Amino acid sequence: MGAFLDKPKMEKYNSRGEGNDLKYGLSSMQGWRVEMEDAHTAVIGLPHGLDPWSFFAVYDGHAGSQVAKYCCEHLLEHITSNSDFQSALQEDPSVDSVKNGIRTGFLQIDEHMRTISEKKHGVDRSGSTAVGVMIAPSHTYFINCGDSRGILSRGGAVHFFTQDHKPSNPLEKERIQNAGGSVMIQRVNGSLAVSRALGDFDYKCVHGKGPTEQLVSPEPEVYAIERCEGEDEFIILACDGIWDVMANEELCDFVRSRLEVTDDLERVSNEIVDTCLYKGSRDNMSVVLICFPGAPKVSPEAVKREAELDKYLEGRVEEIIKKQGDEGVPDLVHVMRTLASESIPNLPPGGELASKRSVIEAVYNKLNPYRSDDTDSASTDDMW
């Protein structure tokens, strides 16, 4: 479950790229956690002659970062180089053969990591979820193992999303019980909150059971979705630190509104992470945003509305501070709670006031240069 810091680490890792008619941006933040256990992969143009293909993934580690880091560096190679995947590409690849090759890659890297771990220093106890997409010219393959999530926005709405692998899901629970385990407080044996993951070898040692029949399975669910040119907008891959505080539709609406204001995908990804922090996420946070040519474009009207909203919020913060008079400058929590009680038009859908926290805090700090750091950290913990 992990321990927490006194103040969140808000420094971010960013990356961006484009190719194959795709653009992507990503952001990751340690947040309140003592360690950063997330990792990610973003590759446009795959090896073994798959130049028109691309691969993106987010890995959410637990009990350490070793498995997540190894997967971000090696999972793609295990997928594209295994014999099942290679044979699928010998002729015109069928959807089922590609899906089977992806599945084989997951099982192979899991067994490979177990072997490495045992040879080096005994069994590594860390594990990681994995959610990814392999984007081929004709299909998008969503890949999920654990409770990170991927979603596809098409035609202005959520078209598809992966299913979280939780121990309480009926099929997952049945497998766990068949392996001699139990589900208590919605966790495997009362401990692990996901029922599928890479690593977690303490949960994969039931004799007489195959790798996909263990308490925790490394088998991904792979979904093939035919691409729809002009209608496909964007894909979001994110760990549960994002989904804990934003629903699928909320995040899609928020991203759509941000893309009408800026085409900087790193900036949009950063806004997602910051907004989720301010909505109360206590976990590491990582998000990859992949845009198709059909993604929303910057709109002058939306840019104007955004500027007007920022100006309005800046004015309201100044009014709230001045209203206190001799009582002194109110803390940031008071300012946020006051604004939250008001009906403010044109707030970004899905993000709402939390997505404007940085604007509010910037003007607050400007008007209150002698604030204490303690006040800032407390206000980040208790938003309003």
N, C-alpha and C positions, 0 to 999 in steps of 0.2 A: 504494500500500500504506500510505503514511502513516507519520509519525513519532510517537514516544510521549513522554509527560511523565514526570517523575521520580516524581510522585504523581498518582493519578487525581483528576479533578474530579468530586466526588460530588453537587454541587448539582443539583437536579432542576427541570424545568419540569413543572407539573401542570395538568390541566384536568378538568372533569367536566360532565355534563349529562344531561338526560333528556327524553323525548318520544316519541310514536309507539309507546308500550309498550316502549321501549328505555331502558336506562341505560348510560352509558359513563364510563370513567375512563382517563386516559392519563398516561404518565410518560416523560420523556426525560432522558438523562444523557450528558455528554460523555465521561466515563470517562478512559481512558489516552491518548486521541488528542489531538494538539496542537490540532486544531480540531473544532468541532461541525458536522457536515455533514448531519445528519438534519433532517427536517421532517415535518409531519403535517397532516392535515385532519380535522375532525369537524363535520359539519353535520346537524342534525335538521330536516327540513322543507326540501325543495329548491325552487329557483326554477322559474319557468315553469309554475306550477300543480301542482307535485308535492309538495304539503304532506305527504302520507302517506309520502313516500319519505325515506330518509336516506343519507348518504354518509360513509364514513370511509376514511382512507388513511394509510400510512406511506411516506415517501420516504427512501431511504438514498443520500446523495450521495457522490461520490468525485471526487478531483482538484479539489475546491472545492465550495462549497455553493450556487452560483448557480442551477443547474438545479433542485435540490431545493426551494429557496425559491420559485422562480417557479411550479413545479408545485403547491405547496401552496396558492398564492394563485389560480391560474388554471385548473388542470386541470378542475375540476368545471364551470366555465362553458363550457369548450371541449366538454365532453361533452354537457351539457344543451341547449346552444344550436345545435349543428350540425344541418344539415338532415336527416341520416339519423336522428338521435335524435328530432328533432321530428316527423318523419313517422311514426315508430313509435308516437307517442302520439296521433295524430289519431283513431284508432279504438281498439278494444280491442287493446292492445299485445301482439304476439307475442314470445315469448322470443328468437327469432332476430333480430328487428328491433331489440330493445333491445341485444342483444349487439353487433350491427353498429354501432349508434350509439355505443356505448362505444369500440369499436375506432377508429372515425372520429375521435373526440375525441382519442385518443392520437396518431394520425398528424398531425392538424392542429396540436396544440400543439407537437409536435416540429419540424415545418416552420416554425411561427411563431417558435420560439426561435432556430432557425438564421438566419432572416431578421433578427431583432433583433440577434443577435450580430454578424453580418457588417456591418450598418450602423453599429454603435456602435464596435467596436474590434477587428474581426477575429474569427475563430472562437473562441468560448469552449470550453475544453477539458474543462470539468467535465461530469459526467453523473450520473444518478440512477436507481436502481431505483424501482419503485412497486408496492405491493400495497394493494388496497383492497376494500371491499365497498359495493355499492349495494343497500340493503335496501328492497324494494318490498312492498306488502301481500301479494302471493302468492308472490314468489320472492326469494331472496338471490343477488345476482350477485357472485361472487368475481372479482377482476380482478388479474392478476399480470404484471409485466414485470420480470424480473430474478431475484435470489436472496433477496429478502425473502419472507416466507411468511405465509399466512393459514390458520387452521384453524377448523373448526366442531365444537363438542362437542354431541352429541345423545344423550339417553338414557344418560348416564353414560360415554360413550366417544367417542373421536375418530371423527367421521362423515365428515369430508372435510378435505383439505389441498391447497393449491396445489403445483405442481411447480416446483422451482427451475430457472432457465434457466442452465445451466452450459455452457461451450464443449465439454466432453467428452461431452455428451449426443449420441447419434447424429444426430438430426435437426438439432440446432444445429450440430454439426460439419460436416455435409454442406453446410449453407447457407454457413458460413464458407469452406469450401474452394471452393465454387462461385463465391464472390466473390473468389477469388484469395488468400485468407488461409490461415493454418495454426493449429493448436492445439498449443502447446508448454507444458509444465509446467502443463497444464490451464487455459491462458489464451489469449485471442485474440491471435495473433502474439506469444505469450510475455509479454503485458503485462496485458491486462484480464481480470479474473476472472469477468465475467458476459457472456453472449452476447446479452442483450436489455436495453435501457436507453433512457431518454430522454436527449437530449443526446449526449455522446461523438461529436461530429461528425467528429473525425479518422478515425473508423471507418465513416463513412457517405458516402464520396466515390468509390465505385467507379462509373465511367461505364458506362452501359448496364444498370445494375441499379436496380430500383425500391426504395423505402424499406424494404420488408420483405425484401429480398434482399441487404441490405448485410452487412458483417462483423458489425455489431451492429444488431439490429432494434428499432424502437420499438413493434412490434406486441404488444399484450397477449394473453394467453390469458384468455378470459372463460368462466366456468362458471356455469350457472344451476341453482340447487338450490331445489326447491319447499319452502316453509316448512312446518314441522310443529309446530303449536301444542301446547304442553305438553311436547313432547319436546326442541325446540331449547333449549339451555342458554346457551351463550355463544360468541362469536367472539373470537379473538385475532389481531391483526395485529402483526407485529414484524419488525424488521430482522435481518440475519444475526448481529449482535452478541448477540442472544438465542439464536438457533438453533444457534450455534457450540458452545454448552455445554449445551443442553437439547433432548432429543428431543421430538417431538410429544406422545407419551403422557405423558412426564414433566411437561411444562409444563401439560397439561390436568389431570393428577392434582393438581399443586401448586395451580393456580387453584381447582379444586373444593374442596380442603381449606381454602383461605383464605376462600372464600365461606361456608363453614360457621362461620367465626370472626368475620367482619365483613362488613357490606354497604357499606363505604366502598371504592369501586372505585379511587379514587386511591391509597389505602393498599395495596390488593392490587397495583396496577401498580408502585408503588414497591418492594414486596417482590420482585416479579419481577426488576426491574432490579438491585437490591442483590444478590439471590441469584446472578444471572448474573455480576456483577462478582466476587463471592467464589468462584465456580466457575472463574474464570480468564479471562473474556471481556476482550479488550484493545481492543475496538471501541467506537464510539459505540453507545448502546443506546436504542431507542424502542419502546414497546409501547402499543397501544390495546386495551382490553378492553371489549367490548360485550355486555351481558347482556340476554337475553330474559326474559319472565315465568317461564319454566320453569327458570331458573338455580337452583342450590342456595341454600337459605336458611340463615340463622344458626341453629345448633343449640346449645342450652344444654350438652349433653353435650360437644360439640366445644370450646366455649369453656372448659369446666372442664378438659378434657384439656390444652388449650393453656396455661392458667395453671399447672397442675401441672408441665408440662414446663419452663416458664420457671423456676419455683421450683427444680426439680431441677437445672437447668443452673447457676443462680446458686450453689447450694450446692456443686456439684462444682468450680466455678471457685475458690471460696474454699478448698476442701480442697486443691486442687492447689497453690495459692499457699502455703498454710501448710505443706504437706509439705516444701517446699524448705528451710525453717528458716534456718540461718545462711548458706546459699548465696545468699540474696537472692531477690528476686522474679523468677520466670522470665518470659521474654518471651511475648508473645501467641501467637507461632507454636508455642512449646512447649505452651501450654495447649490450643490448637486440635488439635495432633497427638495429645495425650494423649486428648482427648475423642473424636477420630476413631477411635482404636484400641478404644474401648469400644462395647458394644452398648447403645444408648440407645433405649428404647421410645418410640413415638408421635411420632417426628420427622416433619415434614411430608413426605408422599410427593413425590418429584421434586425437592424442595428439599434434603431431608436436613439435615445439620449446617450446610451453607453458609447455609441460610435462617435460622439462628439466630445467625449471626455477630454481629448488632447487639446481641442480648441478652447474649451472652458478653462482647463488648467493653465494654458499658456497666458490667457488674459488675467487670470487670478494671480499667477505668479508675478506678472508685470505690475499689477496694482498692489501687491503685497510682497515686496522684495525681502522683507525681514522675517518671512515665515520660517518655522522650524522644520527640520527634516522629519522629526517624529510625527508632526501633523500630516505631512505628505504620505508617510508610509501607512499611517492609520487609515487615511482616507482611501488608499488603494485597497485595503483589506475590507473596508466597510463602505461600499460605494454610495449608497443612500438608503 
